[in-house]
Amino acid sequence: MKKQNVLLFLSLTFFSLFAVSAQTPQINKVYFAEIRGTINPGSSGYLKTAIRTAEENKAQALIVELDTPGGLVSSVKEMAQTIDMSRVPVIVYVAPAGASATSAGALLMLASHVGAMAPGSHIGAAHPVDSSGKDIEGAMGEKVLNDTVAFARGLAELRGRNQALAEAVVTKSRSLTSQEAIDRYFIEVLAQDRTELLKKLEGRKVVLRKGEEKILHTDGAEIYTVSMSLGQQMLHYLANPNIATLLMALGMLCIYVEITSPGIHVAGIVGSIALLVAFMSFQMLPIRMGGFLLLILGVVLLLIEPFVVSFGAFAIGGTISFILGVLWVIDPSESQLKISPAIWLPTALALGAGAALIAVVAARLRRISQRVLAQMGGGGVSGLLGYVGKIEALDDTQRSGKALIRGEIWNVIAHSPLQVGDVVQVEKAEGMKICVKPIEIRPGPK
């Protein structure tokens, strides 16, 4: 009887817990990301990371708060592809008042599943220009313009937005206020702040890739923020077109100085690092490949330091290159692997300090060796110039044989006849033979 009571109690407990868990409402999550400043490889990688984070946590949506003057078309194309592949709705929200989504930012808005703006913000002016802000002239300019127009119209068609206006934004640099944008079907939502945005997104149907539909439940959702990694932050600021152009110019100038004046070292090191970062900033080099090359460059510079008198230039340059390589070689948007700053920073500093210490010791040993050689009369080619030795054996010509020099037997030749036992001094080296001359006169016969 007691056993039956226990079983009954356990059964009731189990079903009660099951009923309570079934009645507990599921908590909806919404993730926020912020892109402020230029659109570049750093912000592109950051968007990938944010989308992957939202997908892994089964979020209702990812909201990207945007305020940008524009950026690289290559980066925004990569971001558009990332949004299209996303399994969670991506809402681009231009905020707060005064914020803008101009140039590449307008194209990013067209790529979003839902476009939103705050009152007082504006969007548009997406005519393509070169890195200096000037129109691209000639046939190349026409090609770039037509390609950008097709890109904008394609995105507008995909999201059901105003295609003619999307084309005008590119060809005529048309700009719109937030109210104009919603009135002319360029965006879908006008919201004062995050709270109002979440309320207006509630119940909205979003079409994802392959026609998959999702109903948003965002009102009252828990808000989470995805922050940029340290590597993404650094690349985001260094990839600013102005800074990237300066890095490219600096790198080319330093390499030129190193080629025309070899031995400076500092110019070559700075130029190599600056060029690699500039190539990554302009997306001429993939981020992970650039990080790998910086990592290799750092290791090579640290290994060279003990063998070259650079007064620590190779150690410092190698440490900087190694740190940048570690930051960028693992793309957080592609992998969950992360190297803690508590690991890579002390490691890089220890490598740099170790290389510098070895260099100091090596330099001191070289100075001691040179001082000893100077005291002993040695130096020059093979470290034998000026050394004194003794003839041990001669051939029939009496001009070639073997001599004991510096405690070693060397093949020697002379311009005048010699005898065994003569004291000679090294003049020069010819291959593996040493040219010598007698330094004491043998006494003549009585």
Phi and psi in degrees as a GROMACS rama.xvg file:
@    title "Ramachandran Plot"
@    xaxis  label "Phi"
@    yaxis  label "Psi"
@TYPE xy
-63.4623  -38.0322  LYS-2
-63.991  -40.6383  LYS-3
-65.2288  -39.4996  GLN-4
-62.8672  -39.9628  ASN-5
-64.7189  -43.4888  VAL-6
-63.9072  -40.3438  LEU-7
-63.6729  -41.1246  LEU-8
-63.6907  -44.4136  PHE-9
-64.801  -37.5716  LEU-10
-66.3958  -43.9408  SER-11
-63.6636  -39.6809  LEU-12
-62.3209  -44.3504  THR-13
-61.904  -48.2763  PHE-14
-67.2031  -31.8147  PHE-15
-65.9218  -44.3145  SER-16
-64.7779  -39.225  LEU-17
-63.4477  -42.2078  PHE-18
-66.4817  -39.5268  ALA-19
-65.0948  -43.3586  VAL-20
-66.8293  -34.1862  SER-21
-69.1951  -31.4408  ALA-22
-84.6175  -14.7405  GLN-23
-69.7757  121.963  THR-24
-68.3566  143.141  PRO-25
-73.6546  133.498  GLN-26
-85.2407  121.052  ILE-27
-82.0938  146.075  ASN-28
-121.423  140.9  LYS-29
-130.148  129.681  VAL-30
-103.533  141.57  TYR-31
-116.032  140.26  PHE-32
-131.031  151.589  ALA-33
-122.45  126.653  GLU-34
-118.943  107.918  ILE-35
-127.479  128.887  ARG-36
107.799  -165.03  GLY-37
-71.2884  155.271  THR-38
-91.4319  121.893  ILE-39
-153.3  -177.393  ASN-40
-56.3481  -31.7661  PRO-41
-65.2996  -46.032  GLY-42
-70.2696  -31.6501  SER-43
-63.9211  -46.0872  SER-44
-64.2314  -36.5392  GLY-45
-63.8932  -41.0577  TYR-46
-63.2716  -40.442  LEU-47
-59.2334  -44.8082  LYS-48
-62.0119  -43.8953  THR-49
-64.1075  -43.282  ALA-50
-64.8081  -43.8539  ILE-51
-62.5685  -39.3235  ARG-52
-63.884  -43.714  THR-53
-64.5081  -39.0247  ALA-54
-65.6316  -44.792  GLU-55
-64.2658  -30.4208  GLU-56
-97.8727  12.0955  ASN-57
51.7092  49.148  LYS-58
-75.0219  155.486  ALA-59
-68.6812  -36.7609  GLN-60
-165.758  162.332  ALA-61
-113.552  123.637  LEU-62
-107.236  122.284  ILE-63
-104.034  107.778  VAL-64
-78.676  125.302  GLU-65
-121.84  136.65  LEU-66
-152.505  98.6591  ASP-67
-143.351  143.75  THR-68
-85.5085  -3.65433  PRO-69
127.331  -160.298  GLY-70
164.16  -150.731  GLY-71
-81.9188  131.691  LEU-72
-65.6363  -35.4752  VAL-73
-61.0754  -37.7635  SER-74
-69.8393  -41.7226  SER-75
-70.0571  -29.9301  VAL-76
-65.604  -41.34  LYS-77
-63.7692  -39.2512  GLU-78
-68.2307  -36.726  MET-79
-63.5852  -39.8772  ALA-80
-66.0301  -38.7455  GLN-81
-63.0248  -42.9168  THR-82
-64.2082  -41.5141  ILE-83
-63.7409  -32.0157  ASP-84
-85.1345  -6.77783  MET-85
-67.1108  143.65  SER-86
-95.5331  -0.0316732  ARG-87
-123.261  146.648  VAL-88
-62.3953  136.931  PRO-89
-111.532  117.067  VAL-90
-107.211  122.489  ILE-91
-96.0328  124.179  VAL-92
-124.785  110.821  TYR-93
-82.5382  111.021  VAL-94
-158.96  159.182  ALA-95
-82.9603  -164.275  PRO-96
-57.2694  134.568  ALA-97
97.407  -14.6132  GLY-98
-73.3735  161.047  ALA-99
-139.413  156.469  SER-100
-129.589  75.4413  ALA-101
-98.8557  161.401  THR-102
54.5439  -120.29  SER-103
-61.2665  -25.8241  ALA-104
-64.7439  -36.0158  GLY-105
-66.058  -37.5685  ALA-106
-67.3714  -37.0207  LEU-107
-65.1665  -37.2528  LEU-108
-61.5705  -42.3397  MET-109
-63.0719  -29.435  LEU-110
-77.53  -18.3461  ALA-111
-71.0166  155.418  SER-112
-69.9862  -37.3849  HIS-113
-136.074  130.726  VAL-114
-103.122  135.096  GLY-115
-139.875  149.695  ALA-116
-142.206  152.633  MET-117
-91.0957  146.147  ALA-118
-56.2387  136.653  PRO-119
93.8444  -5.67198  GLY-120
-93.8318  169.8  SER-121
-145.805  166.518  HIS-122
-150.232  154.584  ILE-123
128.78  -152.652  GLY-124
51.5184  61.4472  ALA-125
-105.539  23.4366  ALA-126
-65.7647  129.62  HIS-127
-69.7906  139.034  PRO-128
-134.321  169.473  VAL-129
-83.9388  -176.06  ASP-130
-65.2678  -20.0624  SER-131
-91.9278  -0.303788  SER-132
88.6699  7.51624  GLY-133
-98.2162  157.242  LYS-134
-62.91  144.306  ASP-135
-84.8127  118.835  ILE-136
-93.3037  164.169  GLU-137
77.7326  -162.985  GLY-138
-62.7456  -36.0662  ALA-139
-64.2579  -40.601  MET-140
-62.0048  -39.5521  GLY-141
-66.3406  -40.5347  GLU-142
-62.8724  -45.9964  LYS-143
-63.3131  -41.9365  VAL-144
-63.1954  -47.8451  LEU-145
-63.4442  -38.2285  ASN-146
-65.6216  -41.7412  ASP-147
-67.6904  -38.1583  THR-148
-61.8593  -46.085  VAL-149
-62.4664  -38.6977  ALA-150
-62.3936  -46.4815  PHE-151
-65.798  -45.0787  ALA-152
-64.2679  -38.7257  ARG-153
-62.5348  -42.4788  GLY-154
-66.1899  -42.3153  LEU-155
-62.8907  -40.1175  ALA-156
-65.0958  -41.4602  GLU-157
-62.6108  -38.6998  LEU-158
-98.2122  4.84451  ARG-159
71.27  35.2432  GLY-160
-105.754  175.831  ARG-161
-69.6324  104.796  ASN-162
-69.7369  -40.8646  GLN-163
-62.6662  -39.3258  ALA-164
-69.8088  -37.8062  LEU-165
-60.5465  -38.7347  ALA-166
-68.3515  -41.052  GLU-167
-65.0973  -34.0041  ALA-168
-60.7182  -33.2789  VAL-169
-86.5386  -51.245  VAL-170
-75.297  -36.2239  THR-171
-112.206  9.01811  LYS-172
52.8985  39.8959  SER-173
-66.9648  134.193  ARG-174
-117.368  148.165  SER-175
-132.137  144.546  LEU-176
-77.5415  170.017  THR-177
-62.0625  -39.0702  SER-178
-68.7947  -40.3956  GLN-179
-63.9106  -38.6942  GLU-180
-63.5267  -41.1382  ALA-181
-77.238  -33.2911  ILE-182
-66.8273  -31.6003  ASP-183
-103.372  20.8336  ARG-184
59.6005  38.9151  TYR-185
-94.2507  -26.9655  PHE-186
-133.443  175.354  ILE-187
-114.618  -24.6599  GLU-188
-133.959  139.634  VAL-189
-119.275  117.127  LEU-190
-139.159  138.806  ALA-191
-71.1825  -40.8073  GLN-192
-151.086  -174.105  ASP-193
-62.2626  -42.7974  ARG-194
-60.7817  -46.165  THR-195
-66.6717  -36.0925  GLU-196
-62.3339  -44.9717  LEU-197
-62.9196  -37.8137  LEU-198
-66.7713  -40.7985  LYS-199
-74.8373  -21.8561  LYS-200
-81.3571  -17.7892  LEU-201
-55.9402  126.355  GLU-202
79.9366  0.116222  GLY-203
-74.3925  138.953  ARG-204
-92.7516  129.545  LYS-205
-120.99  134.533  VAL-206
-99.4843  119.486  VAL-207
-95.5209  -167.01  LEU-208
-61.4036  145.232  ARG-209
61.2992  28.4477  LYS-210
76.5828  8.07665  GLY-211
-67.9914  130.377  GLU-212
-105.653  143.398  GLU-213
-138.386  133.405  LYS-214
-94.2242  123.761  ILE-215
-79.0752  136.81  LEU-216
-125.334  87.9966  HIS-217
-113.45  -18.2355  THR-218
-66.8436  120.572  ASP-219
79.8252  9.6304  GLY-220
-71.3318  154.069  ALA-221
-73.7307  136.702  GLU-222
-104.405  130.83  ILE-223
-125.249  150.818  TYR-224
-117.528  134.855  THR-225
-102.569  120.087  VAL-226
-99.7837  155.506  SER-227
-69.041  143.121  MET-228
-71.9396  167.898  SER-229
-61.199  -42.1783  LEU-230
-63.4185  -41.0122  GLY-231
-66.4148  -39.0506  GLN-232
-62.1258  -45.9188  GLN-233
-63.2492  -45.6083  MET-234
-66.9358  -34.5866  LEU-235
-62.1389  -40.5874  HIS-236
-79.6167  -39.1314  TYR-237
-70.8929  -24.8158  LEU-238
-83.1946  2.33644  ALA-239
-54.829  129.793  ASN-240
-51.174  -37.4555  PRO-241
-66.4768  -46.2572  ASN-242
-67.9713  -41.4493  ILE-243
-62.0929  -39.4771  ALA-244
-64.7054  -41.7219  THR-245
-63.922  -39.4817  LEU-246
-63.28  -41.9046  LEU-247
-62.1372  -45.9758  MET-248
-64.1308  -42.7962  ALA-249
-62.638  -43.7478  LEU-250
-61.6221  -44.8435  GLY-251
-65.6479  -40.2637  MET-252
-64.1373  -44.4422  LEU-253
-66.0351  -39.8337  CYS-254
-64.0347  -40.3218  ILE-255
-61.8685  -44.3321  TYR-256
-61.507  -41.6557  VAL-257
-66.5771  -37.8927  GLU-258
-69.7206  -43.1944  ILE-259
-78.1592  -24.0065  THR-260
-132.273  71.1671  SER-261
-61.7209  147.812  PRO-262
104.575  -8.94665  GLY-263
-70.0355  -36.9254  ILE-264
71.6441  -55.862  HIS-265
-58.7611  -42.6163  VAL-266
-62.2059  -44.0562  ALA-267
-64.7426  -39.8753  GLY-268
-66.8816  -50.3823  ILE-269
-61.236  -42.4866  VAL-270
-63.1018  -41.2856  GLY-271
-64.419  -46.2871  SER-272
-65.5672  -43.7309  ILE-273
-62.6323  -41.4511  ALA-274
-65.8299  -42.3784  LEU-275
-62.2274  -43.8575  LEU-276
-65.5512  -39.7494  VAL-277
-64.397  -41.6994  ALA-278
-60.7503  -39.3908  PHE-279
-68.0201  -39.3434  MET-280
-63.9155  -37.313  SER-281
-89.6229  7.90973  PHE-282
59.5125  26.9686  GLN-283
-80.454  -14.0799  MET-284
-139.617  127.478  LEU-285
-57.4589  148.424  PRO-286
-60.128  -46.6102  ILE-287
-66.864  -38.0583  ARG-288
-65.2892  -42.4924  MET-289
-61.7614  -41.5214  GLY-290
-62.095  -39.9493  GLY-291
-64.9347  -43.0454  PHE-292
-65.3731  -38.6424  LEU-293
-64.8143  -37.8432  LEU-294
-63.1952  -46.0826  LEU-295
-63.3756  -43.6488  ILE-296
-59.7948  -42.0847  LEU-297
-62.0315  -43.7892  GLY-298
-64.4954  -43.0081  VAL-299
-62.3618  -44.5707  VAL-300
-62.8055  -39.5042  LEU-301
-67.0479  -34.1583  LEU-302
-73.7362  -31.247  LEU-303
-74.7811  -30.4946  ILE-304
-48.0464  -46.4722  GLU-305
-66.0685  -17.62  PRO-306
-104.682  -1.96884  PHE-307
-129.266  138.636  VAL-308
-81.1422  97.55  VAL-309
-124.28  2.4228  SER-310
56.2967  36.8901  PHE-311
90.0068  -0.871423  GLY-312
-62.8756  -42.7562  ALA-313
-66.9776  -37.8308  PHE-314
-66.1328  -44.145  ALA-315
-66.6641  -47.9392  ILE-316
-61.6198  -40.8928  GLY-317
-65.0101  -38.7614  GLY-318
-65.0617  -45.4726  THR-319
-61.9229  -45.7185  ILE-320
-63.9642  -39.4648  SER-321
-64.1688  -43.4618  PHE-322
-63.6405  -45.6461  ILE-323
-63.2001  -39.0406  LEU-324
-63.849  -41.9703  GLY-325
-63.8907  -38.1086  VAL-326
-66.0921  -33.7705  LEU-327
-109.172  -12.3202  TRP-328
-73.0897  -27.4131  VAL-329
-104.953  111.134  ILE-330
-82.1881  113.024  ASP-331
-65.1621  -16.9809  PRO-332
-79.4398  -15.6517  SER-333
-109.666  -16.232  GLU-334
-146.134  151.434  SER-335
-87.2291  -4.46266  GLN-336
-68.9401  131.707  LEU-337
-137.843  139.535  LYS-338
-101.622  120.58  ILE-339
-67.5791  140.559  SER-340
-58.2308  -25.5258  PRO-341
-68.0106  -14.2251  ALA-342
-101.79  -55.3179  ILE-343
-72.7931  -32.1362  TRP-344
-68.4612  -51.56  LEU-345
-61.7238  -34.9167  PRO-346
-62.8901  -47.3115  THR-347
-63.395  -43.364  ALA-348
-65.6862  -37.8628  LEU-349
-65.9829  -40.9324  ALA-350
-62.2691  -45.9087  LEU-351
-62.9054  -44.3193  GLY-352
-65.0636  -40.3828  ALA-353
-63.3648  -44.3749  GLY-354
-63.6211  -41.6788  ALA-355
-63.8746  -41.1956  ALA-356
-63.7342  -44.3414  LEU-357
-62.4241  -39.6516  ILE-358
-62.8459  -41.2758  ALA-359
-63.6476  -44.2142  VAL-360
-63.6616  -43.7005  VAL-361
-62.9406  -41.3798  ALA-362
-64.2391  -39.1974  ALA-363
-66.108  -40.311  ARG-364
-64.9241  -38.1066  LEU-365
-64.007  -41.0603  ARG-366
-64.0491  -42.038  ARG-367
-63.2985  -42.8337  ILE-368
-62.8457  -42.6413  SER-369
-65.3181  -37.2782  GLN-370
-66.6961  -40.8839  ARG-371
-65.573  -42.8162  VAL-372
-61.2433  -39.5508  LEU-373
-63.8255  -38.9866  ALA-374
-68.1685  -34.959  GLN-375
-88.018  -8.24262  MET-376
87.7772  6.94309  GLY-377
-98.0862  163.803  GLY-378
150.347  -166.764  GLY-379
69.1313  -150  GLY-380
-64.1989  130.694  VAL-381
60.5879  8.11848  SER-382
69.7379  19.2277  GLY-383
-113.169  -12.7605  LEU-384
-56.6811  124.362  LEU-385
92.6036  -10.6117  GLY-386
-69.9692  149.425  TYR-387
-107.535  138.952  VAL-388
-142.918  -172.898  GLY-389
-132.072  134.277  LYS-390
-70.675  127.964  ILE-391
-103.756  -32.6746  GLU-392
-156.805  151.457  ALA-393
-135.569  155.736  LEU-394
-91.4653  -168.313  ASP-395
-66.7071  -26.8013  ASP-396
-75.4345  -15.0007  THR-397
62.6907  11.921  GLN-398
-115.328  -5.6868  ARG-399
-138.826  141.715  SER-400
178.194  -148.194  GLY-401
-126.041  145.429  LYS-402
-137.042  148.603  ALA-403
-91.0029  109.41  LEU-404
-128.379  127.389  ILE-405
57.691  32.249  ARG-406
78.1798  9.91004  GLY-407
-128.339  149.327  GLU-408
-88.7341  124.146  ILE-409
-123.722  148.197  TRP-410
-76.6188  128.297  ASN-411
-127.654  155.595  VAL-412
-135.512  155.206  ILE-413
-141.943  158.93  ALA-414
-84.5032  -17.0554  HIS-415
-126.315  155.735  SER-416
-60.0654  146.514  PRO-417
-125.579  169.431  LEU-418
-130.649  153.757  GLN-419
-60.1386  132.915  VAL-420
99.4998  -11.2216  GLY-421
-63.333  146.214  ASP-422
-94.7804  125.35  VAL-423
-127.219  162.563  VAL-424
-125.899  140.143  GLN-425
-72.7051  130.285  VAL-426
-101.205  -47.0234  GLU-427
-163.522  174.001  LYS-428
-117.51  135.587  ALA-429
-123.114  95.5502  GLU-430
66.9533  -125.293  GLY-431
-95.4869  4.82574  MET-432
-105.762  148.203  LYS-433
-111.308  127.87  ILE-434
-84.1851  129.018  CYS-435
-129.06  166.898  VAL-436
-140.669  144.757  LYS-437
-69.3835  144.472  PRO-438
-118.429  1.98304  ILE-439
-137.626  145.095  GLU-440
-90.2078  128.107  ILE-441
-72.8738  140.074  ARG-442
-65.9029  140.529  PRO-443
-80.4876  170.235  GLY-444
-68.0645  145.141  PRO-445
